Amino acid sequence: MVNIAKTGYHPPRSILPEGSLDHWVMDLGTFNITSTSGNNFLLVMVGLFSRFTILKAIPDKQALTIAQQLVDIFCTFGWPKIIASDNGKEFTATIVTELINNSSIDKRVPNPFNPLGNSFNEAFVGITKKTIVKQLQGRKEDWDLYVPATQYAMNLKYSRLHKNRPYTIIFNKVPSDMKDYSHMKPTLRSEAVDSKSIENKFKYATEVVISSLAKRIKETQDIDNAYFI
C-alpha cells in the first residue's frame, strides 16, 4: 500500500507476447569449466509465449559466436519480432547489433536499475544448470553432453503459464513415446493432398489455439500481478 501511494509509482507488469516465436529472450550461463569438447558457455534462449527453450553449448562468448548461433536458430524457427537480453558485450557488439537491426528485430534490454529486469532469463539459466548438474555425477567436464536431453526435457514439461507443453505448442503435436515402433506398418494415403484442409488446420491453430493460449497466459499473469502488487 505504501508503494501504491507514491507519486509516479508504476507496479511491474508481465509482458504479453503476441504469438508463438515472436518474442525471444536470451542469456548466457557457465559451469566454470571447459568441457571435453572445448565448450565454456551455454546460450539459453526462451520463447516468451510458448516457453520453448533452445540450448546451445558454445566455446566462447564472442559476438561472432553469438551471431552465428542466432542465425542458425532463426533460420530454423523463423525470425522473431522482438529479442531481449541484458547489456552484456556479447549481445551489444556491432556484429550482433547489425544482425538484429538488418533483420528489423526490436532489440530490448531491461532497466539496469530494476533488479527484476532480467530475472526471467536468469531463472531459465538457473533451471538449465541445475538440471544438467544433477546428471553429471561428478563428471563436470562432460556438461555439454547433457545439453540436448536437457533441452528436450524442459520442452516436455508443462508450463504453469499456459498449462501446456512448449513442445506441443511449437510443433502442434504430442511428442512420440520412446517405444518400439518397428512392428508398425507404414500407412500410405491413396487420396491426393488436400491443400484446403491443410490451410484450414493452420488457420485453426493460429486463430483459435494461439488466441486461447494468449487468453490463458493473460489470466495467469493477472493473478500473479495481483498477488505481488
Contacts in CASP RR format, 6 or more apart in sequence:
PFRMAT RR
TARGET T0000
AUTHOR 0000-0000-0000
METHOD contacts of the structure
MODEL  1
MVNIAKTGYHPPRSILPEGSLDHWVMDLGTFNITSTSGNNFLLVMVGLFS
RFTILKAIPDKQALTIAQQLVDIFCTFGWPKIIASDNGKEFTATIVTELI
NNSSIDKRVPNPFNPLGNSFNEAFVGITKKTIVKQLQGRKEDWDLYVPAT
QYAMNLKYSRLHKNRPYTIIFNKVPSDMKDYSHMKPTLRSEAVDSKSIEN
KFKYATEVVISSLAKRIKETQDIDNAYFI
3 9 0 8 1.000
3 11 0 8 1.000
4 11 0 8 1.000
4 229 0 8 1.000
11 225 0 8 1.000
11 228 0 8 1.000
11 229 0 8 1.000
12 114 0 8 1.000
12 116 0 8 1.000
12 225 0 8 1.000
12 228 0 8 1.000
13 221 0 8 1.000
13 225 0 8 1.000
14 221 0 8 1.000
14 224 0 8 1.000
14 225 0 8 1.000
15 23 0 8 1.000
15 48 0 8 1.000
16 214 0 8 1.000
16 217 0 8 1.000
16 218 0 8 1.000
16 221 0 8 1.000
17 23 0 8 1.000
17 47 0 8 1.000
17 48 0 8 1.000
17 49 0 8 1.000
17 82 0 8 1.000
17 217 0 8 1.000
18 49 0 8 1.000
18 81 0 8 1.000
18 214 0 8 1.000
19 49 0 8 1.000
19 210 0 8 1.000
19 214 0 8 1.000
20 47 0 8 1.000
20 49 0 8 1.000
20 50 0 8 1.000
20 52 0 8 1.000
20 169 0 8 1.000
20 170 0 8 1.000
20 210 0 8 1.000
21 47 0 8 1.000
21 49 0 8 1.000
21 50 0 8 1.000
21 52 0 8 1.000
21 77 0 8 1.000
21 78 0 8 1.000
21 80 0 8 1.000
21 170 0 8 1.000
22 48 0 8 1.000
22 49 0 8 1.000
22 80 0 8 1.000
22 81 0 8 1.000
22 82 0 8 1.000
23 47 0 8 1.000
23 48 0 8 1.000
23 49 0 8 1.000
23 80 0 8 1.000
23 81 0 8 1.000
23 82 0 8 1.000
23 83 0 8 1.000
23 84 0 8 1.000
24 45 0 8 1.000
24 46 0 8 1.000
24 47 0 8 1.000
24 48 0 8 1.000
24 80 0 8 1.000
24 82 0 8 1.000
24 83 0 8 1.000
24 84 0 8 1.000
25 45 0 8 1.000
25 46 0 8 1.000
25 47 0 8 1.000
25 48 0 8 1.000
25 83 0 8 1.000
25 84 0 8 1.000
25 85 0 8 1.000
25 120 0 8 1.000
25 121 0 8 1.000
25 124 0 8 1.000
26 43 0 8 1.000
26 44 0 8 1.000
26 45 0 8 1.000
26 46 0 8 1.000
26 83 0 8 1.000
26 84 0 8 1.000
26 85 0 8 1.000
26 91 0 8 1.000
26 121 0 8 1.000
27 44 0 8 1.000
27 85 0 8 1.000
27 86 0 8 1.000
27 118 0 8 1.000
27 121 0 8 1.000
27 122 0 8 1.000
27 124 0 8 1.000
27 125 0 8 1.000
28 41 0 8 1.000
28 42 0 8 1.000
28 43 0 8 1.000
28 44 0 8 1.000
28 61 0 8 1.000
28 90 0 8 1.000
28 125 0 8 1.000
29 41 0 8 1.000
29 42 0 8 1.000
29 43 0 8 1.000
29 44 0 8 1.000
29 125 0 8 1.000
29 128 0 8 1.000
29 129 0 8 1.000
30 40 0 8 1.000
30 41 0 8 1.000
30 42 0 8 1.000
31 42 0 8 1.000
31 129 0 8 1.000
31 132 0 8 1.000
31 133 0 8 1.000
31 140 0 8 1.000
31 143 0 8 1.000
33 40 0 8 1.000
33 140 0 8 1.000
33 141 0 8 1.000
33 143 0 8 1.000
34 40 0 8 1.000
34 141 0 8 1.000
35 57 0 8 1.000
35 141 0 8 1.000
35 142 0 8 1.000
35 143 0 8 1.000
35 144 0 8 1.000
35 145 0 8 1.000
36 141 0 8 1.000
36 142 0 8 1.000
37 57 0 8 1.000
37 144 0 8 1.000
37 145 0 8 1.000
38 59 0 8 1.000
38 144 0 8 1.000
39 57 0 8 1.000
39 58 0 8 1.000
39 59 0 8 1.000
39 143 0 8 1.000
39 144 0 8 1.000
40 58 0 8 1.000
40 59 0 8 1.000
40 60 0 8 1.000
40 61 0 8 1.000
41 57 0 8 1.000
41 58 0 8 1.000
41 59 0 8 1.000
41 60 0 8 1.000
41 61 0 8 1.000
42 55 0 8 1.000
42 56 0 8 1.000
42 57 0 8 1.000
42 58 0 8 1.000
42 125 0 8 1.000
42 128 0 8 1.000
42 129 0 8 1.000
42 144 0 8 1.000
42 147 0 8 1.000
43 54 0 8 1.000
43 55 0 8 1.000
43 56 0 8 1.000
43 57 0 8 1.000
43 58 0 8 1.000
43 66 0 8 1.000
43 69 0 8 1.000
44 53 0 8 1.000
44 54 0 8 1.000
44 55 0 8 1.000
44 121 0 8 1.000
44 124 0 8 1.000
44 125 0 8 1.000
44 128 0 8 1.000
45 53 0 8 1.000
45 54 0 8 1.000
45 55 0 8 1.000
45 56 0 8 1.000
45 73 0 8 1.000
46 52 0 8 1.000
46 53 0 8 1.000
46 54 0 8 1.000
46 120 0 8 1.000
46 121 0 8 1.000
46 124 0 8 1.000
47 53 0 8 1.000
47 166 0 8 1.000
48 84 0 8 1.000
48 120 0 8 1.000
49 169 0 8 1.000
49 213 0 8 1.000
49 214 0 8 1.000
49 217 0 8 1.000
50 159 0 8 1.000
50 162 0 8 1.000
50 166 0 8 1.000
50 169 0 8 1.000
50 170 0 8 1.000
51 159 0 8 1.000
51 161 0 8 1.000
51 162 0 8 1.000
51 166 0 8 1.000
52 155 0 8 1.000
52 166 0 8 1.000
52 167 0 8 1.000
52 169 0 8 1.000
52 170 0 8 1.000
53 124 0 8 1.000
53 128 0 8 1.000
53 151 0 8 1.000
53 154 0 8 1.000
53 155 0 8 1.000
53 166 0 8 1.000
54 73 0 8 1.000
54 77 0 8 1.000
54 151 0 8 1.000
55 128 0 8 1.000
55 147 0 8 1.000
55 148 0 8 1.000
55 150 0 8 1.000
55 151 0 8 1.000
55 154 0 8 1.000
56 69 0 8 1.000
56 73 0 8 1.000
56 147 0 8 1.000
57 143 0 8 1.000
57 144 0 8 1.000
57 147 0 8 1.000
58 65 0 8 1.000
58 66 0 8 1.000
58 69 0 8 1.000
59 65 0 8 1.000
61 90 0 8 1.000
62 90 0 8 1.000
63 89 0 8 1.000
63 90 0 8 1.000
63 93 0 8 1.000
63 94 0 8 1.000
63 95 0 8 1.000
63 96 0 8 1.000
64 95 0 8 1.000
65 90 0 8 1.000
66 90 0 8 1.000
66 91 0 8 1.000
66 93 0 8 1.000
66 96 0 8 1.000
67 95 0 8 1.000
67 96 0 8 1.000
67 99 0 8 1.000
70 96 0 8 1.000
70 99 0 8 1.000
71 99 0 8 1.000
74 80 0 8 1.000
74 103 0 8 1.000
77 170 0 8 1.000
79 103 0 8 1.000
79 105 0 8 1.000
80 105 0 8 1.000
81 105 0 8 1.000
81 106 0 8 1.000
82 105 0 8 1.000
82 106 0 8 1.000
82 107 0 8 1.000
82 108 0 8 1.000
83 100 0 8 1.000
83 105 0 8 1.000
83 106 0 8 1.000
83 107 0 8 1.000
83 108 0 8 1.000
84 107 0 8 1.000
84 108 0 8 1.000
84 109 0 8 1.000
84 110 0 8 1.000
84 121 0 8 1.000
85 91 0 8 1.000
85 107 0 8 1.000
85 109 0 8 1.000
85 121 0 8 1.000
86 109 0 8 1.000
86 110 0 8 1.000
86 118 0 8 1.000
86 121 0 8 1.000
87 109 0 8 1.000
87 112 0 8 1.000
90 96 0 8 1.000
97 107 0 8 1.000
100 107 0 8 1.000
101 107 0 8 1.000
110 117 0 8 1.000
110 118 0 8 1.000
111 117 0 8 1.000
127 154 0 8 1.000
128 150 0 8 1.000
128 154 0 8 1.000
131 150 0 8 1.000
131 153 0 8 1.000
131 154 0 8 1.000
132 143 0 8 1.000
132 146 0 8 1.000
132 147 0 8 1.000
132 150 0 8 1.000
133 143 0 8 1.000
135 146 0 8 1.000
135 149 0 8 1.000
135 150 0 8 1.000
136 142 0 8 1.000
136 143 0 8 1.000
136 146 0 8 1.000
152 167 0 8 1.000
154 166 0 8 1.000
155 165 0 8 1.000
155 166 0 8 1.000
155 167 0 8 1.000
155 170 0 8 1.000
156 165 0 8 1.000
156 166 0 8 1.000
156 167 0 8 1.000
156 175 0 8 1.000
157 165 0 8 1.000
157 166 0 8 1.000
158 164 0 8 1.000
158 165 0 8 1.000
159 165 0 8 1.000
159 166 0 8 1.000
160 220 0 8 1.000
161 216 0 8 1.000
161 217 0 8 1.000
161 220 0 8 1.000
161 221 0 8 1.000
162 169 0 8 1.000
162 213 0 8 1.000
162 216 0 8 1.000
162 217 0 8 1.000
162 220 0 8 1.000
163 216 0 8 1.000
164 213 0 8 1.000
165 175 0 8 1.000
167 175 0 8 1.000
168 174 0 8 1.000
168 175 0 8 1.000
169 213 0 8 1.000
172 205 0 8 1.000
172 209 0 8 1.000
END
